[in-house]
């Protein structure tokens, strides 16, 4: 499937480029060739050149890439040049962990609200943001411009809550519930199924114990 | 890359089959045809038949799959028929969230230890397990049989700590640090890069705001 003529596969790789380029800046490196970047990222230089050519290719033959410029451009493509308002549904352990991830804010993801059904959590402050009750959700969404909702609730309520979110204008859901969400085409869902990734690890351990070299993980 | 003649792609899909079959059991469904399963999972029936044929195919023509049997078999293939001892490095928000995920234990992932460098956390109990200091890690690994280490620490220390783990017999790392780990071939790493997934969501929001139908997320 194509987006702006850019394949999903390429888009899926951009955050990794963005991360490595950030590390290079931290190391004070201003220019890098596709060959050196390829050694760092363990992907072929031709893949890197192909990927980055999707965006006009920021490299100059023989000069390599301007690290800061390239990172800024990729950030712009990923929409990181704008800030995104986020709410978190579920103030349990995972919801609180997400709410406390200050590093998301560095990339412009701003935690504007956190919601739960448990009265004992009502008003609890997390990094300056009070936990609100789910009964306040629709009013909150009407009064605030929210781009992203993170779902950190049990799967039993995930579908119902995701529909409430969509009906109240949310178009992007970061789903941690252990279930798949079926939502309208114009709603984007990015799921993080922690148990699934743990099971892949388990499969590989089993292979390893059976004396195999390498399994499906990584 | 092949493992036991089973492609990574198939292995990567098994946890999802396992999850759906578990839901079917909860719904009291004992048998299901590949067609009905395909409607539920939104994958083609032929893909389902191909995937499950890797394991000899548990379906009987015309009778469909025995849900409980199939789930048990897939669980066995994933190594979920055995329990796995896990430790968590980092007792911050994410580490504590992982430590509190009782649902992992249902699948046989047992949290045996949690480690941190912050003295103020020393001895704090999380679901019956005390937070230990990193200085105790090597002794702990020598005295306990640990299969999996979850890394819930900042990337600055992730490489160093992962090497300590590997040097002390850990062969499976569940990496939440925002960096890639380069470890020996016989060590399996499953990385969960939360920021990367958030960036894909951001890309899709940007596409959506630019009036596009669908982006790269899910």
Interface residues (C-beta under 8 A of the other chain):
Chain A: X1 X3 X4 X8 X11 X12 X14 X15 X16 X18 X19 X23 X42 X77 X78 X79 X80 X82 X84 X92 X93 X94 X96 X97 X98 X100 X101 X103 X104 X107 X108 X109 X147 X148 X171 X172 X174 X178 X179 X180 X182 X185 X186 X188 X189 X190 X191 X192 X193 X194 X195 X196 X197 X198 X199 X200 X201 X202 X203 X204 X205 X206 X207 X208 X212 X213 X214 X215 X216 X217 X218
Chain B: X1 X3 X4 X8 X11 X12 X14 X15 X16 X18 X19 X23 X42 X77 X78 X79 X80 X82 X84 X92 X93 X94 X96 X97 X98 X100 X101 X103 X104 X107 X108 X109 X147 X148 X171 X172 X174 X178 X179 X180 X182 X185 X186 X188 X189 X190 X191 X192 X193 X194 X195 X196 X197 X198 X199 X200 X201 X202 X203 X204 X205 X206 X207 X208 X212 X213 X214 X215 X216 X217 X218
